[in-house]
């Protein structure tokens, strides 16, 4: 029996060292050398302070900023831990709403959001990503159409010509990776940082 136990224990120890220590440390070291920005969270700094990550959306609600997709993430209610409350872009609780296409709550929410957005820009159809949540609830990007849709509101709020804002959006469109992977998109945080810089210049 000892002959069978000894090699089993040895294999457990050996595989723990290889897969639990050597491999993760090796991959971390390689990532730090080859992709340090991504390995450290794709953090975005402004004025020497970390203000977010290009991988995680933020809840911009002011009319003077571009808004991201709705987020379905939630957190325990501080007043009643047995319940949850909506906390958009809660990075520690990445989740979709899990509401199906026949859900009355989902239909009412989407219809309400679409109606509000239609008032904001009645001459253009509401882009679908401005009323639907992503699977993670943390999507930092919107489609170019969603960014252009918001230009009239921001132009009015900030008193900036629409042509300048459209040029800003166009400059921040990220194309498909290698020309084939994904869809053109705009990172909302980067766009809003450029928007603030545009106003100051």
N, C-alpha and C positions, 0 to 999 in steps of 0.2 A: 504494500500500500504506500509506503514511504517513497518508493521508486516513482509512483504516479503523481504524488503530491508535490515532490520537489520540483520537477520540470514545470508543473502548472504554476506554482508560486513564482518560479524564475521568469516564466513568460509574462505573468501579470506585471511583475516589477519592471522587466525590460520594456514591454509595450507601454507602460505608464510613463517611463522616462522618454521613450521615443515620441509617442503621440501626445503626451500631456505636457512635456517640457521642451524637448529639442525642436520638434516641429513648430509649435506656436512661437517660440523664441526666434527660430530661424526665419519664419515668415514675417514676424514683426520687424526684425532687423533688415530684411530685404525691402520691406515696404517703406521703412524709414529712409533708406538710401535712395530707392528709385521713385517713390511717390510720397514724399514727406507731408505735403499739404493734405492729400486725401487720407493718409494714415493717421493724421492728427485730427480728423473730423471735418475737413474742408471748412475750417472756421473763417469767418469774415470779420475783419477789424476795421474800426473807424476811430480816429483820434487816439490810437494806442489801446483801445478797449475792444474786447471781443463782443460783438453785438449779435452774433448768430452763426448759423451754418448754412452753406449753400444747399445742403441736403434736407433741411427741415424748414417747413414753412412757418410764417409768423402771422399773427392775427391783426392785420392792418384794418382798422375800422373807420378812421378819419376819411372824410371826403377828399382830402388833399393828397391822398396816396392811392396807388394801385392796390386793389384787393386781390387776394388769392382765392383758391377754391374753398368752398365750405369745408369745415372739418367736423367729423363726427366723434372725435375723442372726448372722453369724460374722465372725471376723477371722483373719489368718494366725497360726499357732501360733508364739509367740516362741522355742520350743525347736527347731522345725522349720518353716521358712518354706514348705516345699512342702505342708504340711498346714494345715487350718483347724480352729479350735475355736469352740464356741458362745459368743458374747458377746451376750447379749440387749440389744436396743435400741441397737445400734451405729449411730449416726446417719450415719456416714460410709460405711455399707455397707447401705443400705436394700434389702431383698430378702425374698421369700417363700421357703418351703422347696422349692418346685417338686415336692413329692411328690404323686403322684396318689392317687385313692381306693382303688386296689388295692395301694398300697405297704405292705408288712409293717411297715416301720419306723414309718410314720405311724400305722397301726392300733394297734401296740403302745404307742406314745407316748400316743395319745389315750385308749386303754383304761386305761393306768396312771394318767394324770392324772385321768380320770373316777372311777376307783376311790378314789383318795386324797381327792378332793373329796367324794365320796359319804360317806366316813367322817366328814368334817368337818360335814356337814349332811345326815343320812340321810333326813330327812322331806321334802326338796324335790328335784325333778329338777335335775341339774347344767345350768346355762345353757351353751349351745353355745359362746359366745364365751370361756368360761374354759378351754376345751380346744382351741380352734382358733386358728391364727395368722392375722394379717392379711396382705394382699398385700405391704405395705411392711415389715412386721416392727416398725413404730414406732408403732402405733396407741396414742394416749394415753387413749382412752375405752373404757368398757365399758357394757353395757346396764344399765338400772336393775335388772333381774332379777339380773344378776351381782353388783351391789353389795349388794342385799338378801340374796342367798345367803350372803355373807360376814359378815353382821351377827352371828350367834351366836358364831362363832370370835372376833371382835374383842371382843364384849361379855365373853366369858369371859376373854380375855387381859388386857384393860384394866380389868375390873371396872366396866363402864359398863352401865346398863340398856339392853336391846335397843330399847325404845321411843325412847330418846334418839338411838341410832344410826340408827334408821329415819327419824326426823325429820331428821337430818343428811343422810342420803342424799336424801330427798325435796326438801330445800332446794337440793341441788346437781344436780338433774336439769335438763339443758338440752333444751328442746323442739325440735321441727322448725323449721328456718329458714323464716320467713314462713308457718308452719303446714303446709307441704307438703314441704319439701326435707329429706331425711335421716330419721333416726329419733331418738327420745329417747335421750340418752346422758348419761354421767357422766364428767367428767374426773378420772382417778384421782389425779393430783398435787394438784389443788385440793381434792379430797375429803380426802386424807390431811393436808394442811396444816390444814384445818378440824378434822379429828379431833384433831390435836395441840393446837390452840387450845382445843378443847372440854375436854380433859383438864386444861388449865392453869386454865381459868376456874372 
